[in-house]
Amino acid sequence: MVNINKSRGPSRDWLLGAADIEDGCRSVSVGGLAAELGMLSSGTTRIKPAFGRLIEFARRNQGLTVEKLAERADVDLAAILEIETDDRAVPEERTVYQLAQALCLPQAKLMELAGLATPKPETSRAALKFAARSEPASKLTRDEREAFEEFVKVLDESSDGA
């Protein structure tokens, strides 16, 4: 479930994004060694914490356990746990699609947040603000609920109908 499928390799979009990031880097490897050594910083890396928190908050907001969400989305339980607890987790496209359907969230924006598509500036700003204001808890506080609802509203408003 994590990062790159070894048999297919990285996606074309990912490679192009990595190449853009590495453009000014003294070590060039199109996302390979430079990324592994932490020499790169991408917009996607900065917003990654928002993806897992958004999934967790959306699940909790709907009163679902991780197990129920896994069942509803037809996604492996371990994949959801990893998404919610590991900021470095990169889910498969199918997983993001299934979660978008199950939680009624815009698929294209979730792809951006998951690191599977280049994030638009408005998504990055909203994600950073959401991640900064959210903190995992068993029940959403009023501030967390407001942050969650505001973030989902931004995602819905800026969605391209996906």
Secondary structure, DSSP 4 states (H G I P E B T S, - for coil): --S--TTT-S-HHHHHHHHHHHTT-SS--TTSHHHHTT----HHHHHHHHHHHHHHHHHHHTT--HHHHHHHHT--HHHHHHHHH-TT----HHHHHHHHHHHT--HHHHHHHTTSSPPPHHHHHHHHHHHHH----SS--HHHHHHHHHHHHHHHHT----
